[in-house]
């Protein structure tokens, strides 16, 4: 009963299955998802009981994939209900305002060696994003419907996210919770990356 309550209402473990959130998250990262932060929902029906706070731009969020709710996705929240999001020439605009970014260094990870790491700022929060000069990610202008959210992967040119029909815009009741901490890392192809244990997710 305690495990059911803990996993159903408060925290739930989740394993990152792909590199779409590099450099923030890597394949094989085991993370903790805080389901309490956004409010209480019934575990099976997903009925909202009480809401404590709303998802915020910049949050890293786990949600049910709208095209198959048995699958969990993890992306960064970029657009809130009513927002207009533009993505062109590797630049994001939110309601016409350019999202500030600054080149940091060339990525050395063998899984995507040579990509460029940028620091992006959403309000007072900053995070890292990965842009590949030789690859062109999907572009467009996206108007977020009421009651829905727009997500993108930090690995911008290698992420199937809100720019595509699936997942597209994600309804509020599909959101599971906010990713907070990496508690382990192992992609089973090599030794665990011990230095990732305990890292907070920004």
N, C-alpha and C positions, 0 to 999 in steps of 0.2 A: 504493500500500500504506500509506504514512504517513497519507494522508487517511482511508482506510478505518479504520485503527486509531484515529486521533484522534477521528473522528466516532462510531465504533462503541463506543468504550470510555471516552472522557474528556469531551469537550465536543461539543455540537451546537447549531447556530443554530436559532432558532425565531422566527416572526413572530406577534405577538399579533393574532388575527383579530376581536376584539370588545371591547366596553367593559365586560364583566362583572367585570373586575378593577380598574376605576377606584376610587379615584384612584391606586392603586399603579402600574398599567399602563394604557396607552392603546392604542386601535386604531392599528396601525402601528409599535408598538415592536418592534424587533428585539432579541432577548435571547439570552444565552448560557445554556445548560442544562448544569450539571455532572452528568455521568452517573457520575463516579468516586466522588463523595461517599458514595453509598449502596452501592457495591461494583461488582464486575465482573460483567457479564452478556454472554452471546453475543449479537451484534447481530441475528441472524435468528431464532433459536429462543427468545431471551430467557431462556435457562437461566442460573440464578445459579451463578457460579463461586466467588465469595468476597464476604462482606458486611463492610464496614468500619464502617458506622453505620446506625442505623435512622432512617427519616423521623420528624421531630419536629413536635409541634404548632406551628403558626405558620409552617412552611416554605411557600414558594410552589413548587408542584410541577407539572411537566408529566407527564401520564399518557395512556395509550392509552384512548380512549373505549370503555367496555365494550360498548356496543351496535353499534359499528363501529370495530374496532381500527386501521383505516387513518386515523382522525381523531385528532389530538392535542388534548387539553384542558389548560388551565392554571387552577389554582385554589389557594386556601390550605387547608392541612391543618388541620382543626379537631378531628377525632375519631380516636383510635387504636383498635386492636382491643380490644373489651370496653367501650369508653366508652358512656355514655348522653349524647346531645346533645339539648338542648331549645332550640327557637327560638320565642319568643312575644313579641309586642309589641316587636319589634326588639331583643330581648335574647337573648343566648346563655348557656346554662348547660351546663357540662361536669361530669358526675357530680354535679349539684346545686349546683355552685359558679358564681356569676354571673361572667361575663367582664367585667372592669372596662372601662368606656368613658367618655370625657369629650368633650363637644362642643368643637370647635375653631373652625370658621368655616363660612360659607355658601359653597358651591362656585361658582366663577365660570366654569368651563369651559362654553362654549356648547353642548356635546353633552349636558350635563345640568345646566343652570343652575338654581340654587336648591336643589339637594340639600344636605344637611348632612354635613359631614365630622366624624367622630369619631375619637379616638385610642383604640385598643383595646390591652389588655395580655394576653398569654398567657405566663404565667411572668415571666421577666425581659425578654422581647422585646415591643416595641410596634410597631404598624403603624396605618395609616389605613384607615378603612372609610367607605363612602358610604351614607347612609340618606335616602330620599326621603319626607318627611312625608305627601305626598298619595298615596302608593302603598303597598300592603300586599303584602309578600313572603310566600311560602308558609311556613306555620308547622307545627310538629309536634314529636314526640319520636322520636328515632332511636337505635336500639341497634345499635352497630357490631359485626358478626360477627367472630370470630377470623379473622386472615389478611386482613382488609379495612380500608379507611380511609375516612373521611368528609370530604369537601371542600366548601367554600363559596366563592363569589366575594366579593370585597371590596365590590362594588356590590350590596349585599344584596337590594335590591328589583328588580334587573334581572339576575339570574344563574340559569341553569339548572344546578343543581349537585346535591349529594347528597340534597337534599330531594325530588328527583323520581326517578321510576323509572329514567330514564336521565339521568345516569350511575349514580345510586344509590350503593351502596357499591363502592369500587374495590379489586379484588384486588391484593395486593402485587406480583405479577409484571406488572401493567400500568403500574407506575410507571417513568417514563423517567429522571427526574433532577430536581435542584433548580435553580430559576431563580436566577441570581446577579447578572447585570449587564445593563443596557441598553447596547447598542453602537451603536444608530442608531435614528432615528424618522422614519417617513414613511408617511402613510396615502394618498398619491397625490392627495389632494383639495386640498392646499395645500403650502406649503413645509415642509421638514423642521423639526422642533423641535430645534434644535441644543443647547439647554440640557439635553436629556435624555440626551445621549451621555455614557456613562461612569457613569451613576447606578447605585448598588448597589440591589438589590431586597430590601427588608426585609419 
